[in-house]
Amino acid sequence: MLAGVQHRSVEHAATVLRHEDQMNAKRGNDVSATAVILAVCHRPTICSGIVKVRYRYRIYPSPGQQQALARVFGCARVVYNDCLRVRDEAYAAGEKISDTEVQRRVITLAKLTPERVWLGEVASVALVQACQDARRAYKNWYDSLAGRRKGRQIRHPKPRRKHGRQSVRLTRNGFALHRQRLYVAKVGDVRVEWSRDLPSVPSSVTVIREPDGRYYASFVVERQATPLPACNREVGIDLGLNSLVVTSDGEVIANPRFLRAAERRLIRAQRVLSRRQKGSANRAMARRRVAAMHRKVRETRLDHMHKVALRLVRDNQAVYAEDLCVSGMARTRLAKSIFDAGWSQLLRCIEEKAAQYGRTFAGIGRFAPTSQVCSTCGVKDGPKPLSVRTWTCAACGTVHDRDVNAAKNILAAGRADNPNACGAGVRPHPVAADAEAGTHRSAA
């Protein structure tokens, strides 16, 4: 595999996000490298035409290697939690402690104690990266408290748990590519299912164990950015529950409701799990079955979001959407439907694909009265209940579909805030600045 990385041309990397290359949830064991490029926490970044992305592949460790990986996961989890404990104690005592001192206490000195002597059985690079993860988590929390971090205020870092998804991050001195296998320090050569070659030499790898028992390797690599040819189309999109996306052109993309479709099977599987005796092999089997069903729902939804986002970005020079407060709307009775729709995931995919392909993506204010204003004459008609799906403008007599009209207003507001995205003149429609009262229009 390393030889393939060295002689692989950049032209291959230019096609990794085409529509036909998107993840197919029915492929079974093979996992497309592009399936998780936008789904991970490390977002793709562009610097002088180079895009940093993640390629994920499924790996098949042997039973002995699974035990070794479980040991690495456990040691990294203990070190991470010890870092949080040391920093909490220093914070409570008013002590300023450096990152080097924290690492010395939880790794170097801990290995000399009988309680933590087993930390020496795993590669030190995994333990150091766990310290770095704890440092970054604490820094984000401090910056959030001080107002230096954008977005809503985040909570105190939580300790890692023994159950559920496990992962460990390794830098270049902790792994290597030996032909078709991945070498992990103090674990050995692990078989990898290569769905495609890596476009460059990876800088780091994250070994992941999912709750359903599957193992993955996620590589951080660099590849050339591939801007698409410029076009003169722009579109505004309105997100909803009845229809996932309604565009300003009148196109309606249905909401597949993946969780609702699998809900009956999930209920039966959860009922079987609840009846199994704790600690038994049958309960472990039932738990993996439930986790596998959730994984299929998650991957099917992600596949759909990638395809929708890619089509919108590929066919339009600029895409405008409303800045929705998904976390606030998810505290209502529609929480399950909102999370099943995956609005945030779709917007994130559109944003990152637009950055990779040289397109424009922008959001408008969430308090813009897009469903109250006539997109033809610009007169504000007032708030409307969610049951009203079509309405007639009292000023000009135009009959509007609620979602299409909102998408047109989003397009006009986006053009006003981001002029000349297509290189042409912009004539924004007059949109009232008053906030829209009542429940959000898309929660119907």
C-alpha positions as CSV (number, residue, x, y, z in Angstrom):
1,M,0.0,0.0,0.0
2,L,2.9,2.4,0.7
3,A,4.3,1.7,-2.7
4,G,0.9,2.7,-4.2
5,V,1.0,5.9,-2.2
6,Q,4.4,6.8,-3.6
7,H,3.6,6.4,-7.2
8,R,0.0,7.4,-7.2
9,S,-0.7,10.4,-9.3
10,V,-2.7,13.4,-8.1
11,E,-5.2,12.9,-11.0
12,H,-6.7,10.0,-9.1
13,A,-7.4,12.2,-6.1
14,A,-9.3,14.6,-8.3
15,T,-12.2,12.1,-8.7
16,V,-12.7,10.9,-5.2
17,L,-15.8,12.8,-4.5
18,R,-17.8,12.3,-7.7
19,H,-21.4,11.3,-7.4
20,E,-20.8,7.6,-8.3
21,D,-18.0,7.3,-5.7
22,Q,-20.2,8.1,-2.7
23,M,-20.7,5.6,0.0
24,N,-23.1,2.8,-0.6
25,A,-24.5,1.3,2.6
26,K,-25.2,-2.0,0.9
27,R,-21.5,-2.8,0.0
28,G,-21.1,-5.0,3.1
29,N,-17.6,-5.1,4.4
30,D,-16.0,-2.7,2.0
31,V,-16.0,0.9,3.2
32,S,-15.4,3.7,0.6
33,A,-12.6,6.0,1.5
34,T,-14.7,9.0,0.6
35,A,-17.6,7.9,2.9
36,V,-16.2,9.7,5.9
37,I,-14.3,12.5,4.5
38,L,-16.8,15.0,5.7
39,A,-18.3,13.0,8.6
40,V,-15.4,13.2,11.0
41,C,-14.6,16.0,13.5
42,H,-11.5,17.1,11.6
43,R,-13.0,19.2,8.8
44,P,-11.2,19.3,5.4
45,T,-9.0,22.4,5.1
46,I,-7.7,24.0,2.0
47,C,-4.3,25.6,1.9
48,S,-2.7,26.7,-1.5
49,G,-4.7,24.1,-3.4
50,I,-4.1,21.2,-1.0
51,V,-7.1,19.7,0.8
52,K,-6.5,17.7,4.0
53,V,-9.1,15.0,4.4
54,R,-9.7,11.6,6.0
55,Y,-9.8,8.3,4.3
56,R,-11.4,5.5,6.3
57,Y,-11.0,1.8,5.7
58,R,-12.2,-1.3,7.5
59,I,-9.5,-3.4,9.2
60,Y,-9.6,-7.0,10.3
61,P,-7.4,-7.6,13.4
62,S,-6.8,-11.2,14.5
63,P,-8.0,-12.3,18.0
64,G,-4.6,-11.6,19.5
65,Q,-4.5,-8.2,17.9
66,Q,-8.0,-7.4,19.1
67,Q,-6.8,-8.1,22.7
68,A,-3.8,-5.8,22.1
69,L,-6.0,-3.1,20.7
70,A,-8.3,-3.4,23.6
71,R,-5.3,-2.9,25.9
72,V,-4.3,0.2,24.0
73,F,-7.9,1.6,24.1
74,G,-8.0,1.0,27.9
75,C,-4.6,2.6,28.6
76,A,-5.4,5.6,26.5
77,R,-8.8,6.0,28.2
78,V,-7.1,5.8,31.7
79,V,-4.5,8.4,30.7
80,Y,-7.1,10.7,29.3
81,N,-9.2,10.5,32.5
82,D,-6.1,10.9,34.7
83,C,-5.3,14.1,32.7
84,L,-8.8,15.5,33.4
85,R,-8.4,14.6,37.1
86,V,-5.0,16.3,37.4
87,R,-6.2,19.4,35.7
88,D,-9.4,19.5,37.8
89,E,-7.4,19.3,41.0
90,A,-5.0,22.0,39.8
91,Y,-7.9,24.2,38.8
92,A,-9.6,23.7,42.2
93,A,-6.4,24.5,44.0
94,G,-5.6,27.6,41.9
95,E,-2.4,26.0,40.6
96,K,-1.0,26.7,37.2
97,I,0.2,23.5,35.7
98,S,2.0,23.1,32.4
99,D,1.2,20.5,29.7
100,T,4.6,18.9,30.2
101,E,4.0,18.5,33.9
102,V,0.6,16.9,33.3
103,Q,2.1,14.4,30.9
104,R,5.0,13.6,33.3
105,R,2.5,12.9,36.1
106,V,0.0,10.7,34.3
107,I,2.6,8.8,32.1
108,T,6.2,8.9,33.3
109,L,5.6,8.9,37.0
110,A,2.5,6.7,36.7
111,K,4.4,3.9,35.1
112,L,6.6,3.6,38.2
113,T,3.6,3.0,40.5
114,P,2.1,-0.5,41.0
115,E,-1.4,0.8,40.1
116,R,-0.3,2.0,36.6
117,V,2.7,-0.2,35.8
118,W,0.7,-1.8,33.0
119,L,0.9,1.4,31.0
120,G,4.3,0.3,29.8
121,E,2.7,-2.6,27.8
122,V,1.4,-0.3,25.1
123,A,3.0,2.2,22.7
124,S,3.8,5.5,24.4
125,V,2.6,7.4,21.3
126,A,-1.0,6.4,22.0
127,L,-0.7,7.7,25.6
128,V,0.9,11.0,24.5
129,Q,-1.9,11.6,22.0
130,A,-4.5,10.9,24.8
131,C,-2.8,13.7,26.8
132,Q,-3.0,15.9,23.8
133,D,-6.7,15.2,23.4
134,A,-7.3,16.1,27.0
135,R,-5.3,19.3,26.7
136,R,-7.3,20.3,23.6
137,A,-10.6,19.5,25.4
138,Y,-9.6,21.6,28.4
139,K,-8.4,24.5,26.1
140,N,-11.7,24.5,24.3
141,W,-13.6,24.6,27.6
142,Y,-11.4,27.5,28.9
143,D,-11.8,29.4,25.6
144,S,-15.5,28.9,25.7
145,L,-15.8,30.3,29.2
146,A,-13.6,33.3,28.3
147,G,-15.6,34.0,25.1
148,R,-12.6,33.3,22.8
149,R,-14.3,30.3,21.2
150,K,-17.0,30.8,18.6
151,G,-20.3,29.1,19.0
152,R,-22.3,28.2,22.0
153,Q,-20.7,27.6,25.4
154,I,-19.4,24.0,25.8
155,R,-19.5,22.0,28.9
156,H,-16.6,20.6,31.0
157,P,-14.8,17.7,29.3
158,K,-16.4,14.4,30.1
159,P,-14.4,11.3,31.1
160,R,-14.1,8.5,28.6
161,R,-16.1,5.4,29.2
162,K,-15.2,1.8,28.9
163,H,-18.2,0.9,26.8
164,G,-19.3,2.1,23.4
165,R,-17.1,3.5,20.7
166,Q,-13.3,3.3,21.3
167,S,-10.5,5.0,19.4
168,V,-6.9,5.8,19.7
169,R,-4.8,8.2,17.6
170,L,-1.3,7.5,16.4
171,T,1.2,9.8,14.7
172,R,3.8,8.7,12.2
173,N,6.1,7.1,14.8
174,G,3.3,4.9,16.0
175,F,2.2,3.2,12.7
176,A,3.5,2.3,9.3
177,L,2.2,0.9,6.0
178,H,3.8,-2.5,5.2
179,R,2.6,-3.3,1.7
180,Q,-1.1,-4.3,2.1
181,R,-1.1,-4.2,5.9
182,L,-1.2,-1.5,8.6
183,Y,1.5,-1.8,11.3
184,V,0.4,-0.5,14.7
185,A,3.1,-0.3,17.3
186,K,3.0,-3.2,19.8
187,V,0.0,-4.6,18.0
188,G,1.5,-5.9,14.7
189,D,0.5,-5.9,11.1
190,V,-3.3,-5.6,10.7
191,R,-5.1,-6.6,7.5
192,V,-6.8,-3.7,5.8
193,E,-9.6,-3.8,3.2
194,W,-8.3,-1.2,0.8
195,S,-11.2,0.2,-1.2
196,R,-8.8,2.6,-3.0
197,D,-5.3,3.8,-2.8
198,L,-4.3,6.7,-0.6
199,P,-3.5,9.9,-2.5
200,S,-0.5,10.7,-0.3
201,V,1.5,9.5,2.7
202,P,-0.8,9.7,5.8
203,S,0.3,12.0,8.6
204,S,-1.7,10.2,11.3
205,V,-4.2,7.4,11.8
206,T,-7.0,6.8,14.2
207,V,-7.9,3.2,15.0
208,I,-11.6,2.9,15.8
209,R,-13.7,0.1,17.3
210,E,-17.4,0.6,16.8
211,P,-20.0,-0.8,19.2
212,D,-21.0,-3.4,16.7
213,G,-17.5,-4.9,16.8
214,R,-16.2,-3.5,13.6
215,Y,-12.7,-2.0,13.4
216,Y,-11.7,0.9,11.2
217,A,-8.5,2.9,10.4
218,S,-9.0,6.6,9.5
219,F,-6.0,8.2,7.8
220,V,-5.3,11.9,7.5
221,V,-4.0,12.6,4.0
222,E,-3.5,15.5,1.7
223,R,-4.7,15.8,-1.9
224,Q,-5.1,18.4,-4.6
225,A,-8.2,20.6,-4.5
226,T,-10.4,20.3,-7.6
227,P,-12.4,23.4,-8.3
228,L,-15.4,22.8,-10.6
229,P,-16.0,25.0,-13.7
230,A,-17.9,28.2,-12.8
231,C,-21.6,28.4,-13.6
232,N,-24.2,31.2,-13.4
233,R,-26.7,29.4,-11.2
234,E,-27.5,30.2,-7.6
235,V,-30.0,28.5,-5.3
236,G,-31.6,29.1,-1.9
237,I,-32.7,26.0,0.1
238,D,-35.3,25.7,2.8
239,L,-35.0,22.7,5.2
240,G,-38.0,21.0,6.6
241,L,-39.5,17.7,7.9
242,N,-42.2,16.9,5.3
243,S,-39.6,17.6,2.6
244,L,-35.9,17.5,3.5
245,V,-35.0,20.3,1.0
246,V,-37.1,22.7,-1.1
247,T,-35.1,24.9,-3.5
248,S,-35.9,28.3,-4.8
249,D,-36.3,26.7,-8.3
250,G,-39.2,24.7,-7.0
251,E,-37.4,21.4,-6.7
252,V,-38.5,19.2,-3.7
253,I,-36.1,16.6,-2.2
254,A,-38.1,14.1,-0.1
255,N,-37.2,13.3,3.5
256,P,-36.4,9.5,3.6
257,R,-36.9,9.3,7.4
258,F,-34.3,6.5,7.8
259,L,-34.8,6.1,11.5
260,R,-38.6,5.9,11.2
261,A,-38.3,3.3,8.5
262,A,-36.1,1.0,10.7
263,E,-37.9,1.8,14.0
264,R,-40.1,-1.3,14.1
265,R,-37.0,-3.5,13.7
266,L,-35.1,-1.5,16.2
267,I,-37.9,-1.9,18.8
268,R,-37.9,-5.7,18.4
269,A,-34.2,-5.8,18.7
270,Q,-34.2,-3.6,21.8
271,R,-36.9,-5.8,23.3
272,V,-34.8,-8.9,22.8
273,L,-31.8,-7.2,24.3
274,S,-33.6,-6.1,27.4
275,R,-34.7,-9.7,28.0
276,R,-31.1,-11.1,27.9
277,Q,-29.3,-11.8,31.1
278,K,-26.6,-9.2,31.9
279,G,-23.1,-10.6,31.3
280,S,-24.2,-13.4,29.1
281,A,-23.0,-14.2,25.6
282,N,-26.5,-13.9,24.2
283,R,-26.8,-10.3,25.6
284,A,-23.5,-9.4,23.9
285,M,-24.8,-10.8,20.6
286,A,-28.1,-8.9,21.0
287,R,-26.2,-5.7,21.8
288,R,-24.1,-6.0,18.7
289,R,-27.2,-6.7,16.6
290,V,-28.8,-3.4,17.9
291,A,-25.5,-1.5,17.2
292,A,-25.4,-2.9,13.7
293,M,-28.9,-1.7,13.0
294,H,-28.1,1.8,14.2
295,R,-24.9,1.8,12.1
296,K,-26.9,0.9,9.0
297,V,-29.3,3.8,9.7
298,R,-26.4,6.2,10.3
299,E,-24.5,5.2,7.2
300,T,-27.6,5.3,5.0
301,R,-28.4,8.8,6.1
302,L,-24.8,9.9,5.6
303,D,-24.8,8.5,2.1
304,H,-28.0,10.4,1.3
305,M,-26.6,13.6,2.7
306,H,-23.4,13.3,0.7
307,K,-25.3,12.8,-2.6
308,V,-27.8,15.6,-2.0
309,A,-25.0,18.0,-0.9
310,L,-22.8,17.1,-3.9
311,R,-25.6,17.6,-6.4
312,L,-26.5,21.0,-4.9
313,V,-22.8,22.1,-5.0
314,R,-22.1,20.7,-8.4
315,D,-25.1,22.3,-10.1
316,N,-24.9,25.8,-8.5
317,Q,-22.2,28.4,-8.1
318,A,-23.7,29.5,-4.7
319,V,-25.9,27.8,-2.2
320,Y,-27.7,29.8,0.5
321,A,-29.4,28.3,3.6
322,E,-30.9,29.5,6.8
323,D,-28.9,29.4,10.0
324,L,-31.1,27.0,11.9
325,C,-30.9,26.6,15.7
326,V,-31.2,22.8,15.5
327,S,-30.2,22.3,19.2
328,G,-33.1,24.6,20.3
329,M,-35.6,23.0,18.0
330,A,-34.6,19.6,19.1
331,R,-35.8,20.3,22.6
332,T,-39.4,20.2,21.3
333,R,-41.7,17.3,20.7
334,L,-40.3,17.0,17.2
335,A,-36.8,16.1,18.5
336,K,-36.8,12.6,17.0
337,S,-37.9,13.8,13.6
338,I,-35.4,16.7,13.5
339,F,-32.5,14.5,14.4
340,D,-33.7,11.9,11.9
341,A,-33.8,14.5,9.1
342,G,-30.1,15.4,9.8
343,W,-30.2,19.1,9.0
344,S,-26.9,19.9,10.6
345,Q,-25.2,17.1,8.8
346,L,-26.5,18.2,5.5
347,L,-25.4,21.8,6.0
348,R,-22.0,20.7,7.1
349,C,-21.6,18.5,4.0
350,I,-22.7,21.4,1.7
351,E,-20.3,23.8,3.4
352,E,-17.3,21.5,3.1
353,K,-18.0,20.3,-0.4
354,A,-18.4,23.9,-1.5
355,A,-14.9,24.7,0.0
356,Q,-13.4,21.7,-1.8
357,Y,-14.9,22.6,-5.2
358,G,-14.6,26.3,-5.2
359,R,-18.3,27.1,-4.6
360,T,-19.9,29.6,-2.3
361,F,-22.0,28.6,0.7
362,A,-23.5,31.1,3.0
363,G,-26.2,31.3,5.7
364,I,-28.7,34.0,6.5
365,G,-29.9,35.0,9.9
366,R,-32.3,32.6,11.6
367,F,-34.7,35.4,12.6
368,A,-35.3,36.5,9.0
369,P,-39.1,36.3,8.3
370,T,-38.7,34.2,5.2
371,S,-42.2,32.6,5.4
372,Q,-44.0,35.9,6.1
373,V,-42.6,38.0,3.2
374,C,-43.9,37.8,-0.4
375,S,-41.0,36.9,-2.7
376,T,-42.7,38.7,-5.6
377,C,-43.5,42.2,-4.1
378,G,-41.7,42.1,-0.8
379,V,-44.7,42.9,1.4
380,K,-44.8,41.3,4.8
381,D,-48.0,39.3,5.3
382,G,-47.5,38.4,8.9
383,P,-47.0,35.1,10.7
384,K,-48.9,32.0,9.7
385,P,-49.6,28.7,11.5
386,L,-47.6,25.7,10.4
387,S,-50.8,24.1,9.0
388,V,-50.9,26.8,6.3
389,R,-48.8,25.4,3.4
390,T,-50.0,27.8,0.6
391,W,-51.1,31.4,0.9
392,T,-52.1,34.3,-1.3
393,C,-50.4,37.7,-1.0
394,A,-52.9,40.4,-0.2
395,A,-50.9,43.0,-2.0
396,C,-50.1,41.4,-5.4
397,G,-52.4,38.3,-5.3
398,T,-49.6,35.8,-5.9
399,V,-50.3,32.3,-4.7
400,H,-47.2,31.0,-2.8
401,D,-46.1,27.6,-1.7
402,R,-44.9,28.2,1.8
403,D,-41.5,26.4,1.4
404,V,-40.8,27.6,-2.1
405,N,-41.5,31.2,-1.1
406,A,-39.2,30.8,1.9
407,A,-36.4,29.4,-0.3
408,K,-36.8,32.4,-2.7
409,N,-36.5,34.8,0.2
410,I,-33.4,32.9,1.4
411,L,-31.9,33.3,-2.0
412,A,-32.6,37.0,-2.1
413,A,-31.2,37.5,1.4
414,G,-28.1,35.5,0.6
415,R,-27.5,37.5,-2.6
416,A,-27.8,40.7,-0.6
417,D,-25.3,39.6,2.0
418,N,-22.9,38.0,-0.5
419,P,-23.1,40.1,-3.7
420,N,-21.8,39.0,-7.1
421,A,-21.3,35.3,-6.3
422,C,-21.8,34.6,-9.9
423,G,-20.1,37.7,-11.2
424,A,-23.4,39.4,-12.1
425,G,-25.4,42.2,-10.7
426,V,-27.6,41.6,-7.7
427,R,-31.1,43.1,-7.1
428,P,-32.2,41.9,-3.7
429,H,-35.9,41.8,-2.9
430,P,-37.1,44.0,0.0
431,V,-37.2,41.8,3.0
432,A,-38.6,43.1,6.3
433,A,-36.2,43.1,9.2
434,D,-38.7,42.2,11.9
435,A,-38.3,38.8,13.5
436,E,-40.8,36.1,12.7
437,A,-42.9,35.1,15.7
438,G,-44.1,31.7,16.6
439,T,-42.7,28.2,15.9
440,H,-40.2,27.8,13.1
441,R,-41.9,27.1,9.8
442,S,-39.9,23.9,9.0
443,A,-41.2,22.2,12.1
444,A,-44.2,20.8,10.3
